[in-house]
């Protein structure tokens, strides 16, 4: 990844599909106050 092209708050986050409960990791700048642990990774 090129340095300096992403915002400072660009990080790994967990998204959850509320229709079926599927959860997956992605990268985002979305603000959140919640945290969750998946497969030993806390986000």
PDB file of N, CA, C and O in Angstrom:
ATOM      1  N   UNK A   1       0.841  -1.167   0.000  1.00  0.00           N
ATOM      2  CA  UNK A   1       0.000   0.000   0.000  1.00  0.00           C
ATOM      3  C   UNK A   1       0.891   1.237   0.000  1.00  0.00           C
ATOM      4  O   UNK A   1       1.880   1.299   0.730  1.00  0.00           O
ATOM      5  N   UNK A   2       0.543   2.195  -0.802  1.00  0.00           N
ATOM      6  CA  UNK A   2       1.322   3.424  -0.849  1.00  0.00           C
ATOM      7  C   UNK A   2       1.117   4.221   0.425  1.00  0.00           C
ATOM      8  O   UNK A   2      -0.002   4.331   0.926  1.00  0.00           O
ATOM      9  N   UNK A   3       2.184   4.768   0.938  1.00  0.00           N
ATOM     10  CA  UNK A   3       2.103   5.574   2.147  1.00  0.00           C
ATOM     11  C   UNK A   3       1.571   6.964   1.820  1.00  0.00           C
ATOM     12  O   UNK A   3       1.862   7.527   0.764  1.00  0.00           O
ATOM     13  N   UNK A   4       0.786   7.505   2.748  1.00  0.00           N
ATOM     14  CA  UNK A   4       0.320   8.872   2.636  1.00  0.00           C
ATOM     15  C   UNK A   4      -0.907   9.086   1.772  1.00  0.00           C
ATOM     16  O   UNK A   4      -1.319  10.230   1.582  1.00  0.00           O
ATOM     17  N   UNK A   5      -1.516   8.012   1.231  1.00  0.00           N
ATOM     18  CA  UNK A   5      -2.694   8.224   0.379  1.00  0.00           C
ATOM     19  C   UNK A   5      -4.005   7.909   1.098  1.00  0.00           C
ATOM     20  O   UNK A   5      -5.078   8.250   0.601  1.00  0.00           O
ATOM     21  N   UNK A   6      -3.929   7.261   2.267  1.00  0.00           N
ATOM     22  CA  UNK A   6      -5.134   6.931   3.015  1.00  0.00           C
ATOM     23  C   UNK A   6      -5.236   7.811   4.257  1.00  0.00           C
ATOM     24  O   UNK A   6      -4.220   8.232   4.811  1.00  0.00           O
ATOM     25  N   UNK A   7      -6.466   8.088   4.694  1.00  0.00           N
ATOM     26  CA  UNK A   7      -6.635   8.870   5.920  1.00  0.00           C
ATOM     27  C   UNK A   7      -6.013   8.150   7.126  1.00  0.00           C
ATOM     28  O   UNK A   7      -5.836   6.932   7.099  1.00  0.00           O
ATOM     29  N   UNK A   8      -5.692   8.889   8.159  1.00  0.00           N
ATOM     30  CA  UNK A   8      -5.084   8.320   9.364  1.00  0.00           C
ATOM     31  C   UNK A   8      -5.961   7.264  10.028  1.00  0.00           C
ATOM     32  O   UNK A   8      -5.446   6.322  10.631  1.00  0.00           O
ATOM     33  N   UNK A   9      -7.296   7.413   9.922  1.00  0.00           N
ATOM     34  CA  UNK A   9      -8.198   6.480  10.591  1.00  0.00           C
ATOM     35  C   UNK A   9      -8.604   5.297   9.696  1.00  0.00           C
ATOM     36  O   UNK A   9      -9.574   4.607  10.011  1.00  0.00           O
ATOM     37  N   UNK A  10      -7.899   5.053   8.607  1.00  0.00           N
ATOM     38  CA  UNK A  10      -8.147   3.912   7.727  1.00  0.00           C
ATOM     39  C   UNK A  10      -7.613   2.667   8.418  1.00  0.00           C
ATOM     40  O   UNK A  10      -6.407   2.545   8.632  1.00  0.00           O
ATOM     41  N   UNK A  11      -8.510   1.733   8.772  1.00  0.00           N
ATOM     42  CA  UNK A  11      -8.114   0.592   9.593  1.00  0.00           C
ATOM     43  C   UNK A  11      -8.980  -0.620   9.293  1.00  0.00           C
ATOM     44  O   UNK A  11      -9.959  -0.529   8.553  1.00  0.00           O
ATOM     45  N   UNK A  12      -8.613  -1.755   9.873  1.00  0.00           N
ATOM     46  CA  UNK A  12      -9.397  -2.968   9.744  1.00  0.00           C
ATOM     47  C   UNK A  12     -10.627  -2.841  10.638  1.00  0.00           C
ATOM     48  O   UNK A  12     -10.517  -2.470  11.807  1.00  0.00           O
ATOM     49  N   UNK A  13     -11.799  -3.151  10.082  1.00  0.00           N
ATOM     50  CA  UNK A  13     -13.051  -3.134  10.837  1.00  0.00           C
ATOM     51  C   UNK A  13     -13.826  -4.408  10.519  1.00  0.00           C
ATOM     52  O   UNK A  13     -13.536  -5.101   9.544  1.00  0.00           O
ATOM     53  N   UNK A  14     -14.808  -4.700  11.351  1.00  0.00           N
ATOM     54  CA  UNK A  14     -15.693  -5.841  11.131  1.00  0.00           C
ATOM     55  C   UNK A  14     -17.047  -5.303  10.703  1.00  0.00           C
ATOM     56  O   UNK A  14     -17.623  -4.435  11.359  1.00  0.00           O
ATOM     57  N   UNK A  15     -17.544  -5.830   9.597  1.00  0.00           N
ATOM     58  CA  UNK A  15     -18.892  -5.507   9.167  1.00  0.00           C
ATOM     59  C   UNK A  15     -19.781  -6.703   9.445  1.00  0.00           C
ATOM     60  O   UNK A  15     -19.350  -7.846   9.293  1.00  0.00           O
ATOM     61  N   UNK A  16     -21.020  -6.451   9.852  1.00  0.00           N
ATOM     62  CA  UNK A  16     -21.960  -7.527  10.149  1.00  0.00           C
ATOM     63  C   UNK A  16     -23.215  -7.334   9.315  1.00  0.00           C
ATOM     64  O   UNK A  16     -23.845  -6.277   9.350  1.00  0.00           O
ATOM     65  N   UNK A  17     -23.570  -8.370   8.564  1.00  0.00           N
ATOM     66  CA  UNK A  17     -24.800  -8.369   7.776  1.00  0.00           C
ATOM     67  C   UNK A  17     -25.948  -8.665   8.735  1.00  0.00           C
ATOM     68  O   UNK A  17     -26.048  -9.778   9.251  1.00  0.00           O
ATOM     69  N   UNK A  18     -26.800  -7.702   8.976  1.00  0.00           N
ATOM     70  CA  UNK A  18     -27.868  -7.851   9.956  1.00  0.00           C
ATOM     71  C   UNK A  18     -28.961  -8.817   9.495  1.00  0.00           C
ATOM     72  O   UNK A  18     -29.765  -9.256  10.318  1.00  0.00           O
ATOM     73  N   UNK A  19     -29.013  -9.160   8.211  1.00  0.00           N
ATOM     74  CA  UNK A  19     -30.052 -10.075   7.736  1.00  0.00           C
ATOM     75  C   UNK A  19     -29.744 -11.532   8.071  1.00  0.00           C
ATOM     76  O   UNK A  19     -30.664 -12.318   8.301  1.00  0.00           O
ATOM     77  N   UNK A  20     -28.459 -11.904   8.100  1.00  0.00           N
ATOM     78  CA  UNK A  20     -28.123 -13.304   8.394  1.00  0.00           C
ATOM     79  C   UNK A  20     -27.001 -13.466   9.414  1.00  0.00           C
ATOM     80  O   UNK A  20     -26.625 -14.594   9.734  1.00  0.00           O
ATOM     81  N   UNK A  21     -26.457 -12.363   9.934  1.00  0.00           N
ATOM     82  CA  UNK A  21     -25.441 -12.422  10.977  1.00  0.00           C
ATOM     83  C   UNK A  21     -24.026 -12.661  10.477  1.00  0.00           C
ATOM     84  O   UNK A  21     -23.106 -12.773  11.287  1.00  0.00           O
ATOM     85  N   UNK A  22     -23.826 -12.743   9.164  1.00  0.00           N
ATOM     86  CA  UNK A  22     -22.492 -12.932   8.604  1.00  0.00           C
ATOM     87  C   UNK A  22     -21.599 -11.762   8.995  1.00  0.00           C
ATOM     88  O   UNK A  22     -22.019 -10.607   8.921  1.00  0.00           O
ATOM     89  N   UNK A  23     -20.364 -12.056   9.414  1.00  0.00           N
ATOM     90  CA  UNK A  23     -19.400 -11.033   9.787  1.00  0.00           C
ATOM     91  C   UNK A  23     -18.145 -11.202   8.955  1.00  0.00           C
ATOM     92  O   UNK A  23     -17.726 -12.326   8.675  1.00  0.00           O
ATOM     93  N   UNK A  24     -17.541 -10.086   8.558  1.00  0.00           N
ATOM     94  CA  UNK A  24     -16.308 -10.157   7.779  1.00  0.00           C
ATOM     95  C   UNK A  24     -15.442  -8.940   8.052  1.00  0.00           C
ATOM     96  O   UNK A  24     -15.931  -7.866   8.404  1.00  0.00           O
ATOM     97  N   UNK A  25     -14.130  -9.140   7.879  1.00  0.00           N
ATOM     98  CA  UNK A  25     -13.167  -8.054   8.036  1.00  0.00           C
ATOM     99  C   UNK A  25     -13.037  -7.282   6.737  1.00  0.00           C
ATOM    100  O   UNK A  25     -13.112  -7.856   5.650  1.00  0.00           O
ATOM    101  N   UNK A  26     -12.844  -5.994   6.853  1.00  0.00           N
ATOM    102  CA  UNK A  26     -12.571  -5.127   5.712  1.00  0.00           C
ATOM    103  C   UNK A  26     -11.764  -3.951   6.254  1.00  0.00           C
ATOM    104  O   UNK A  26     -11.406  -3.930   7.432  1.00  0.00           O
ATOM    105  N   UNK A  27     -11.485  -3.001   5.420  1.00  0.00           N
ATOM    106  CA  UNK A  27     -10.825  -1.773   5.854  1.00  0.00           C
ATOM    107  C   UNK A  27     -11.780  -0.625   5.609  1.00  0.00           C
ATOM    108  O   UNK A  27     -12.507  -0.612   4.615  1.00  0.00           O
ATOM    109  N   UNK A  28     -11.779   0.343   6.519  1.00  0.00           N
ATOM    110  CA  UNK A  28     -12.728   1.442   6.420  1.00  0.00           C
ATOM    111  C   UNK A  28     -12.273   2.623   7.255  1.00  0.00           C
ATOM    112  O   UNK A  28     -11.378   2.506   8.092  1.00  0.00           O
ATOM    113  N   UNK A  29     -12.896   3.745   7.017  1.00  0.00           N
ATOM    114  CA  UNK A  29     -12.721   4.924   7.863  1.00  0.00           C
ATOM    115  C   UNK A  29     -13.987   5.179   8.668  1.00  0.00           C
ATOM    116  O   UNK A  29     -14.096   6.209   9.333  1.00  0.00           O
ATOM    117  N   UNK A  30     -14.949   4.254   8.617  1.00  0.00           N
ATOM    118  CA  UNK A  30     -16.212   4.406   9.335  1.00  0.00           C
ATOM    119  C   UNK A  30     -15.957   4.551  10.835  1.00  0.00           C
ATOM    120  O   UNK A  30     -15.204   3.780  11.430  1.00  0.00           O
ATOM    121  N   UNK A  31     -16.596   5.549  11.426  1.00  0.00           N
ATOM    122  CA  UNK A  31     -16.449   5.772  12.864  1.00  0.00           C
ATOM    123  C   UNK A  31     -17.339   4.795  13.623  1.00  0.00           C
ATOM    124  O   UNK A  31     -18.468   4.533  13.210  1.00  0.00           O
ATOM    125  N   UNK A  32     -16.837   4.258  14.725  1.00  0.00           N
ATOM    126  CA  UNK A  32     -17.614   3.347  15.566  1.00  0.00           C
ATOM    127  C   UNK A  32     -17.136   3.419  17.000  1.00  0.00           C
ATOM    128  O   UNK A  32     -15.987   3.767  17.274  1.00  0.00           O
ATOM    129  N   UNK A  33     -18.030   3.088  17.903  1.00  0.00           N
ATOM    130  CA  UNK A  33     -17.682   3.015  19.328  1.00  0.00           C
ATOM    131  C   UNK A  33     -17.678   1.564  19.791  1.00  0.00           C
ATOM    132  O   UNK A  33     -17.158   1.265  20.866  1.00  0.00           O
ATOM    133  N   UNK A  34     -18.248   0.658  19.001  1.00  0.00           N
ATOM    134  CA  UNK A  34     -18.373  -0.748  19.365  1.00  0.00           C
ATOM    135  C   UNK A  34     -17.121  -1.532  19.009  1.00  0.00           C
ATOM    136  O   UNK A  34     -16.397  -1.183  18.077  1.00  0.00           O
ATOM    137  N   UNK A  35     -16.873  -2.606  19.771  1.00  0.00           N
ATOM    138  CA  UNK A  35     -15.789  -3.525  19.452  1.00  0.00           C
ATOM    139  C   UNK A  35     -16.337  -4.945  19.467  1.00  0.00           C
ATOM    140  O   UNK A  35     -17.357  -5.215  20.100  1.00  0.00           O
ATOM    141  N   UNK A  36     -15.659  -5.851  18.768  1.00  0.00           N
ATOM    142  CA  UNK A  36     -16.063  -7.246  18.691  1.00  0.00           C
ATOM    143  C   UNK A  36     -14.813  -8.095  18.506  1.00  0.00           C
ATOM    144  O   UNK A  36     -13.817  -7.615  17.966  1.00  0.00           O
ATOM    145  N   UNK A  37     -14.850  -9.347  18.946  1.00  0.00           N
ATOM    146  CA  UNK A  37     -13.723 -10.253  18.744  1.00  0.00           C
ATOM    147  C   UNK A  37     -14.163 -11.382  17.819  1.00  0.00           C
ATOM    148  O   UNK A  37     -15.182 -12.032  18.051  1.00  0.00           O
ATOM    149  N   UNK A  38     -13.373 -11.606  16.762  1.00  0.00           N
ATOM    150  CA  UNK A  38     -13.632 -12.681  15.812  1.00  0.00           C
ATOM    151  C   UNK A  38     -12.314 -13.429  15.609  1.00  0.00           C
ATOM    152  O   UNK A  38     -11.290 -12.824  15.292  1.00  0.00           O
ATOM    153  N   UNK A  39     -12.350 -14.738  15.793  1.00  0.00           N
ATOM    154  CA  UNK A  39     -11.169 -15.581  15.583  1.00  0.00           C
ATOM    155  C   UNK A  39      -9.954 -15.057  16.335  1.00  0.00           C
ATOM    156  O   UNK A  39      -8.838 -15.125  15.820  1.00  0.00           O
ATOM    157  N   UNK A  40     -10.146 -14.542  17.529  1.00  0.00           N
ATOM    158  CA  UNK A  40      -9.044 -14.053  18.339  1.00  0.00           C
ATOM    159  C   UNK A  40      -8.573 -12.651  17.978  1.00  0.00           C
ATOM    160  O   UNK A  40      -7.636 -12.141  18.592  1.00  0.00           O
ATOM    161  N   UNK A  41      -9.205 -12.023  16.996  1.00  0.00           N
ATOM    162  CA  UNK A  41      -8.852 -10.651  16.592  1.00  0.00           C
ATOM    163  C   UNK A  41      -9.913  -9.724  17.127  1.00  0.00           C
ATOM    164  O   UNK A  41     -11.100  -9.909  16.857  1.00  0.00           O
ATOM    165  N   UNK A  42      -9.496  -8.724  17.884  1.00  0.00           N
ATOM    166  CA  UNK A  42     -10.437  -7.779  18.475  1.00  0.00           C
ATOM    167  C   UNK A  42     -10.435  -6.497  17.668  1.00  0.00           C
ATOM    168  O   UNK A  42      -9.385  -5.922  17.380  1.00  0.00           O
ATOM    169  N   UNK A  43     -11.637  -6.059  17.309  1.00  0.00           N
ATOM    170  CA  UNK A  43     -11.788  -4.811  16.575  1.00  0.00           C
ATOM    171  C   UNK A  43     -12.959  -4.050  17.112  1.00  0.00           C
ATOM    172  O   UNK A  43     -13.261  -2.960  16.627  1.00  0.00           O
TER     173      UNK A  43
END
